Amino acid sequence: MKTSLNQQEIENFSKDSAHWWDLNGPFAPLHRLNPTRMSYIRDQIIKHYNLEAQKNFTALQALKGLKVADIGCGGGLVSESLARIGADTFGLDADANAIEVARAHADAHDLKIAYHNTTAEDFLDQDKTRFDVVCALEIIEHVDHPAFFIETISKLLKPGGLLILSTLNRTVKSALFGIFAAEYVLNLVPKGTHTHSKFMKPSEIGALLRQNDMKTTDVTGIRYSLKSQDFILDKDDLSVNYFVAAHKA
């Protein structure tokens, strides 16, 4: 069966999986990025489903009633954030070690998250659950057959559902800042994490989405500020990292 799984990529991440929740460990940049990620994800979901119009709306139950999948969830940073604001959350990852860490951390914090050690395509074949929202963050640049991956996650969405995807643009700047600076100068991520040829331009992502009956509704860049040492959303700068939001017809 065709698969998006790249075993070498899984092994690359798996060696550090025990440190997912170490704020000073190899995943520290993702902890720093998470508030910016969640700000975007939460706002896009609320806008798409017009949730602020609901009565008794609060931040703690913002996503109550929505079934959300976090594809490539790793140790559960985004999954836990989704669960804390009310989402019925499923976390999927092909790294068994990461899923074990994610389950233990969620249990320790009394969070109900359905974690699955699987690929998106295997989950699609084996489980009838379909989602209001699918998040695929910083994963498409690590899979084989990106077109097949987009096709799969589109099938995991309910009609009218929302996809939120983030990845790196294939530009000279992303080679300089997303790989050379991030991996070899600033040590933001482990060396060898990224392969520049696997980065995708927004136009390429958009074409794959259209082929799968999805319409792009937002594209927003993410940039790292050396001054504040923080990640910032920027609609005018897609040159390194960026988000795409799209809805299924």
Stockholm file with secondary structure:
# STOCKHOLM 1.0

chainA/1-249         MKTSLNQQEIENFSKDSAHWWDLNGPFAPLHRLNPTRMSYIRDQIIKHYNLEAQKNFTALQALKGLKVADIGCGGGLVSESLARIGADTFGLDADANAIEVARAHADAHDLKIAYHNTTAEDFLDQDKTRFDVVCALEIIEHVDHPAFFIETISKLLKPGGLLILSTLNRTVKSALFGIFAAEYVLNLVPKGTHTHSKFMKPSEIGALLRQNDMKTTDVTGIRYSLKSQDFILDKDDLSVNYFVAAHKA
#=GR chainA/1-249 SS CCCCCCHHHHHHHHTTGGGTTCTTSTTHHHHHHHHHHHHHHHHHHHHHHTGGGSTTCCGGGTTTTCEEEEETCTTSHHHHHHHHTTCEEEEEESCHHHHHHHHHHHHHTTCCCEEEESCHHHHHHHCCCCEEEEEEESCGGGSSCHHHHHHHHHHHEEEEEEEEEEEECCSHHIIIIIIIIIIIISCSSCTTCCCGGGCCCHHHHHHHHHHTTEEEEEEEEEEEETTTTEEEEETTCCSSEEEEEEEEC
#=GC SS_cons         CCCCCCHHHHHHHHTTGGGTTCTTSTTHHHHHHHHHHHHHHHHHHHHHHTGGGSTTCCGGGTTTTCEEEEETCTTSHHHHHHHHTTCEEEEEESCHHHHHHHHHHHHHTTCCCEEEESCHHHHHHHCCCCEEEEEEESCGGGSSCHHHHHHHHHHHEEEEEEEEEEEECCSHHIIIIIIIIIIIISCSSCTTCCCGGGCCCHHHHHHHHHHTTEEEEEEEEEEEETTTTEEEEETTCCSSEEEEEEEEC
//
